[in-house]
Each structure stands twice: as C-alpha cells, then as structure tokens.
C-alpha cells in the first residue's frame, strides 16, 4: 500500500489533514511478473543461441529506441538500450558494409507493416571475428490490427551452411553402387 498525506493549515488556526492511499500490491505483482517473464526470455534466447531485440516503430520519428538482450550486449559490446535505431546499429559497424542495405531494408519493410522479413548477412563481433548470421524481423500487431512492436532475432548460420555445402558435395559424388556396376561392366 502507498500512503501519502498533506496537512493544510486553515484560516481559523486548525489544520486539516488530507490522506490518500493506493493499493499497489497488484501493480507490484504485475511488475514482478513482467520482470520474471523478461528474465525467462533472456534465458531462453541464450539457450537457443539467439540475439534478440525489439523496438517500437510507431513514434514516426527519425529515431527509435531498441532494447537488446544480454547476448547482444555481450557479443557486440552494446548497452541494453540503443538510441537512433536502426541507423546507430549500422553506424557501429556490426553489419558489414555490403549488407547494410539489406538490414535497413528489412527495418523499413517491417516498419511499413510487412509481417516478417528474413535475410542473411555477415556480422563482426566485438573481437573482430566475422560470421554469417540470419536475421528475422517480425511485427507483433496489436489485437485491433494496428502495428505494435517489432521483434528482431539473429542467429549464427556458419555451421549450418557448412553442413549444407558438405551434403551437396556428397550428393554429387557417384555412389558406391554406381562404382560397383562400373567394375562389373568392365570385367565381363
């Protein structure tokens, strides 16, 4: 409970006390539940190997404020909040220059209301290592259909791309069965 009071002197020399109270247990409980939900999201994205951030494009200003999960702040040496998003993200050089147009286009397309945009780009970590990543920008629309926040995720895809390349190489090789038939055909 939140209690606030004020004493107001009266002209007859007496004092009048005004007291108001607010039952804040429900608000405090809601805030605790929200924080627990945020911590659970941080843990889930960490376990899944995802970068996660969100921003609200509805302010229709030249900049937006993006909120980043702990994995983003650790891998890219960011603060939890980044002003002037997405331009500030691009200015920091995490996305290699040849992919900046793709990144900015994804941000603009989701801001324009496209439900989801997926693209691949090369990213540079704070230690200078360059890796391939897949990014997904997803609109979370409000119940009435208006645009809400935009959720962004990113994940490394180097290993996945390597496995696909190895698979394609193996597929192109003749199978053992084909070689056996060739040997038998020559022996006859």
N, C-alpha and C positions, 0 to 999 in steps of 0.2 A: 504494500500500500504506500502511496506517495501522499504526504500531508504537507499542505502549505497554508500559512496563516499570515495575516497582517492586522495590526492594531491601528485604528484610525481615531485620533482624538476628536471629541465632539465639542461644540461651542459651549455647552453647559459644564465643561470640565470633566465629563465622564469619558470613558474610552469604549469604543465598540470594536470587537474582535470579529474579523471575517476569517473563516476557516474553510478550506476546500480540501477534499481528498479525492484521490484517483486510485482505483483498484488496478494495480499494474501487474499483478501476478500473471494474468493471461498474456499481456504483452511480453513480459519477461520469458514466459514459457515458449511463446512463439519465436522470440529471438534466439533462445537456446536451441529450439528445434531447427531453425534455419541454419545456425552455425554448425550443428551436428550434420545436417544434410550437406553443407559445403565441405566439411571435413571428409565425409564419406565419398563425395565426388572426387576430391583431391586424391584419396587413397585408390579409388577405382581407376582413375586416369593414370596414376603412377604404375599400378599393377599391369595395366593394359599397354603401357609404353606410349601413352598419348600426350601430346601437348594440347592444352585446352585453354581457350579464352573466349570472352563474349564482349559484345558492345551493343549499345542502343543507337541505331541509326536515325531514330525519329526526331532528333533535335534539329535536323535540317541545317546544321551549321557546317562550317568548313572542317571542323574537327570533331572527333568523338573520343570518348574515354574508354579504353579497353582494360579489362580485368583479366590477368593471367594467372594460371595455376602454378604451383611450386615447381613443377618440372620445367615449364617455360622460363621461369625466373632463374633457375639453376643452369639450364643448358645454354641460355642466351644472355645471361647476366643482365636480366631486366628487373625492374621494380614490379610490384604487383599491379600497379596502375600505370598506364601509358597514355599520355595526352596526345591529341592530334593523330589518332589512329585512322586510317592505315598508313598515312604518309610517314609518321615518325618511325614505324616499324621498318619501312623500306629505307629510310634515311640511315638507320643504324647498320645496314648492310648485311643483315642475316640472310636475306634472299639475294642470291647472286644477280647482278645487273640484268643478265639476259632473261631472267624470269620475272622481273618487276612488273612488266605489263600484264602478265598472266595473273599475278597476285592482285594488282589494282583492279583489273577487270572483274575478278571474282568478287571483290568487295563491292564494286559498283553494281554488278548484276544482282547480288543478294539485297543490296540497299534498294534497288528498283523493284524488288518483290519476288525474284525468282526463288523457288522453294529450296533448291540446293545446287551448289556449284562445286565440282571436284576437279582438281588439277594437280599436276606433279611439278616439282621444282627442286633445284639444288639449294641447300641451306648451308650456311657457315656457322659452326659452333663458336663459342667464345674462345676456345683453344686453337682456332684456325682450321679444324678438320671440316672438310666439305663432304656432305652426304646427300643422298636422294631422299625426298620426302613426298608424301601425298597429303594434300590439304583438302578439307571439306568445310565449306561454309554453308550453314543451314539456317533458314529463317524459322523462328519459333513464333508463329502467329498467335494472336490473342483469340479468345473464344468467339469474339464477334467478327473475326476475319482480318482485323487490322494487324499491321506489322508490329511485332514485339521486338525482342532482342535477336541478335544474330549470334549463333553458336559456331565457333570455329574449332576444328581439331586438326592435328597434324600427326603423322607417324612416319618413322623411317621405313623405307622400302628397298634399301640396297640388297639385303639378303634375299628378299622375295624376288627381285629382278634377277639376281644371280641364279637362283634355282630355276626360274623360267628359262633363262638362257641355256643352262645345262640340260634341261629337259629337251629343248628344241634341238640341241646338238645331238643328243642321244637318239632322238626321233629320226634324224637324218641319216644316221649310220645304218648300214644294212644289218638285218637281224641275223642271229646265228643260224636260224632255219634257212635263210636265203643262201648263206655261205655253204651249208651242208648240201643243198641241192646243186649248187655250182660244182662242188667237188665230185659228186656222184655223176654229174653230167659229163665231166671231163674224163673220168676213169673208164667209162664204158667203151 
